[in-house]
Amino acid sequence: MENHNEKNQPSQSNKGSLKGFVYILLFFLVLTGVKLYYSKPKGISEPSNRYHHLGGDFTLQHKKGIFKLKDLKGKPSILYFGFTHCPDVCPLSLNKLNKALDGIDPRIHPKINKVFISVDYKRDTPQSVHEYGKYFSEDFISLTGTQTQIENVTKKYAIHFEYVSLKDSALKFTIDHTSRFFLLDKNGKIINTYTDILNDDDFKRQLKKRVHL
């Protein structure tokens, strides 16, 4: 008597053929996906949308006169906010900036704008911030402004600063402020912000994309 159940079951050879076909199909699907991925143009990524509400034009004072965001356009820029009487955070941060750039390539310095903005509108002048910036690098762009100008630019870049009285000190006051670097593209739009640029791989990667050495 014939076993009808055996007749209705697919043979081992048919099963093997089906599996082989599935494997081949999967291989070609994966291969197609890889080709499509690598065929995409690898242009420079646009500034992140998370910063679309920050930044923008400003009016500040340089030792040579009025300075605006448009004066930075044409090269990537790195902005840092501080003040010249800062005892430790500012000098350490500006030194780290120079070290980070040297670590990428010393030739990068003249190809970007390094900008120091003093929030101390009570003490700092265009000349004093210029001298301060030169201590770290001859090509620093050092800026300050009136109270209104400083309040406007810090609001646009979400920088907190606050005068703090110092009793029994000749300085009379210091300033608590946000310590953060802003990387701008050649059009003045924020790409990203950093606190530790010396060890941040994204900072190095973003600059390398935008500067031809």
C-alpha positions as CSV (number, residue, x, y, z in Angstrom):
1,M,0.0,0.0,0.0
2,E,1.3,3.4,-1.0
3,N,2.1,6.0,1.7
4,H,0.1,9.1,0.6
5,N,1.7,11.2,3.3
6,E,5.2,10.6,1.8
7,K,3.9,11.6,-1.7
8,N,2.6,14.9,-0.5
9,Q,5.8,15.9,1.3
10,P,8.5,17.8,-0.7
11,S,11.6,15.9,-1.4
12,Q,14.9,16.8,0.3
13,S,16.3,18.0,-3.1
14,N,13.4,20.4,-3.5
15,K,13.9,21.8,0.0
16,G,17.6,22.3,-0.8
17,S,16.8,24.2,-4.0
18,L,14.3,26.4,-2.2
19,K,16.9,27.3,0.5
20,G,19.5,28.0,-2.1
21,F,17.2,30.3,-3.9
22,V,16.4,32.2,-0.7
23,Y,20.1,32.6,0.1
24,I,20.9,33.9,-3.4
25,L,18.0,36.4,-3.2
26,L,19.1,37.7,0.2
27,F,22.7,38.0,-1.1
28,F,21.6,40.2,-4.0
29,L,19.4,42.3,-1.8
30,V,22.3,43.0,0.6
31,L,24.6,43.7,-2.3
32,T,22.1,46.1,-3.9
33,G,21.8,47.9,-0.5
34,V,25.5,48.3,-0.1
35,K,25.9,49.7,-3.7
36,L,23.1,52.2,-3.1
37,Y,24.7,53.4,0.2
38,Y,28.1,53.9,-1.3
39,S,26.7,55.6,-4.4
40,K,25.2,58.4,-2.4
41,P,27.1,61.7,-2.7
42,K,29.2,62.2,0.5
43,G,29.0,65.9,0.7
44,I,29.5,68.0,3.8
45,S,26.6,67.6,6.2
46,E,24.5,70.7,6.8
47,P,24.3,72.3,10.2
48,S,22.2,70.3,12.6
49,N,18.5,71.4,12.9
50,R,18.8,71.4,16.7
51,Y,20.7,74.7,16.5
52,H,18.4,76.5,14.0
53,H,17.1,78.7,16.8
54,L,20.5,79.7,18.0
55,G,23.1,82.1,16.6
56,G,22.5,84.8,14.0
57,D,23.8,88.2,13.2
58,F,25.3,90.4,15.9
59,T,27.0,93.8,16.3
60,L,30.1,94.0,18.5
61,Q,33.2,96.1,18.7
62,H,36.7,95.3,17.4
63,K,39.7,97.5,17.9
64,K,39.3,98.5,14.3
65,G,35.6,99.3,14.6
66,I,32.2,97.7,14.3
67,F,32.2,94.0,13.8
68,K,29.3,91.8,12.5
69,L,28.7,88.1,11.8
70,K,29.1,88.8,8.1
71,D,32.7,89.8,8.7
72,L,33.4,86.1,9.6
73,K,31.9,84.6,6.5
74,G,34.1,82.8,4.0
75,K,35.8,80.6,6.6
76,P,34.7,78.3,9.4
77,S,34.7,80.0,12.8
78,I,35.1,79.0,16.4
79,L,33.5,81.3,19.0
80,Y,34.2,81.4,22.7
81,F,32.7,83.7,25.3
82,G,34.6,84.8,28.3
83,F,36.4,87.8,29.8
84,T,40.0,89.0,30.2
85,H,40.0,88.9,34.0
86,C,39.0,85.3,34.0
87,P,41.4,83.5,36.4
88,D,41.4,80.0,35.0
89,V,38.5,78.8,32.8
90,C,39.1,81.1,29.9
91,P,42.9,80.8,29.6
92,L,42.7,77.1,29.9
93,S,40.0,76.9,27.3
94,L,41.8,79.1,24.7
95,N,45.0,77.0,25.2
96,K,43.0,73.9,24.6
97,L,41.6,75.4,21.4
98,N,45.1,76.0,20.1
99,K,46.2,72.5,21.1
100,A,43.2,70.9,19.5
101,L,43.9,72.7,16.2
102,D,47.6,71.8,16.4
103,G,46.5,68.2,16.9
104,I,44.5,68.3,13.6
105,D,47.2,70.2,11.6
106,P,49.2,73.3,12.5
107,R,48.4,74.7,9.0
108,I,44.7,74.9,9.9
109,H,45.1,78.1,12.1
110,P,45.0,80.7,9.3
111,K,42.1,78.8,7.5
112,I,39.6,79.4,10.3
113,N,38.4,82.4,12.4
114,K,39.2,82.0,16.1
115,V,36.9,84.4,17.9
116,F,37.0,85.5,21.5
117,I,34.0,87.5,22.8
118,S,34.3,89.2,26.2
119,V,31.0,89.5,28.1
120,D,32.6,92.0,30.5
121,Y,31.1,95.2,29.2
122,K,32.0,97.0,32.4
123,R,35.8,96.5,32.2
124,D,36.9,95.2,28.8
125,T,37.5,97.5,25.9
126,P,38.2,96.6,22.2
127,Q,41.9,97.3,22.9
128,S,42.1,95.3,26.1
129,V,40.4,92.2,24.5
130,H,42.7,92.6,21.5
131,E,45.8,92.4,23.7
132,Y,44.3,89.5,25.6
133,G,43.7,87.5,22.4
134,K,47.2,88.1,21.1
135,Y,48.6,86.4,24.2
136,F,47.1,83.1,22.9
137,S,47.4,83.7,19.2
138,E,48.2,86.6,16.9
139,D,45.3,85.7,14.7
140,F,42.6,85.7,17.3
141,I,39.6,88.0,16.6
142,S,38.8,89.6,19.9
143,L,35.5,91.4,20.4
144,T,33.4,93.1,23.1
145,G,30.6,95.6,23.2
146,T,28.2,97.7,25.2
147,Q,25.8,96.2,27.7
148,T,23.1,96.0,25.1
149,Q,25.3,94.5,22.4
150,I,26.6,91.8,24.8
151,E,23.2,91.0,26.1
152,N,21.9,90.6,22.5
153,V,24.7,88.3,21.4
154,T,24.7,86.1,24.5
155,K,20.9,85.7,24.2
156,K,21.3,84.6,20.6
157,Y,23.9,82.0,21.5
158,A,22.3,81.0,24.8
159,I,25.3,82.1,26.9
160,H,24.6,82.7,30.5
161,F,26.8,85.3,32.3
162,E,26.4,86.9,35.7
163,Y,28.5,89.4,37.6
164,V,29.5,88.2,41.0
165,S,30.8,90.5,43.8
166,L,34.2,89.7,45.3
167,K,34.5,91.1,48.8
168,D,38.0,92.1,49.9
169,S,39.3,91.9,46.4
170,A,40.9,94.6,44.2
171,L,39.0,93.1,41.3
172,K,35.7,93.9,43.0
173,F,33.8,91.3,40.9
174,T,34.2,88.3,38.7
175,I,31.8,86.7,36.1
176,D,30.2,83.3,36.1
177,H,29.7,82.3,32.5
178,T,29.0,79.4,30.1
179,S,32.2,77.8,28.9
180,R,31.4,76.4,25.4
181,F,32.9,76.5,21.9
182,F,30.6,77.2,18.9
183,L,31.7,75.8,15.6
184,L,30.2,77.9,12.7
185,D,30.3,77.0,9.0
186,K,31.6,79.5,6.4
187,N,28.1,81.1,6.2
188,G,28.0,81.8,10.0
189,K,25.6,79.0,10.9
190,I,26.2,76.8,13.9
191,I,27.4,73.3,13.1
192,N,27.8,72.1,16.7
193,T,28.9,73.2,20.1
194,Y,31.6,71.6,22.3
195,T,32.9,71.7,25.9
196,D,36.0,69.6,25.5
197,I,37.3,70.1,22.0
198,L,40.7,68.6,22.8
199,N,39.2,65.1,23.0
200,D,36.1,65.5,20.9
201,D,36.3,63.4,17.7
202,D,33.3,65.2,16.1
203,F,35.1,68.6,16.4
204,K,38.1,67.2,14.5
205,R,35.9,65.5,11.9
206,Q,33.7,68.6,11.3
207,L,36.7,70.9,10.8
208,K,38.5,68.5,8.5
209,K,35.4,68.3,6.3
210,R,35.4,72.1,5.9
211,V,39.1,73.0,5.7
212,H,41.3,72.0,2.8
213,L,45.0,71.6,3.8
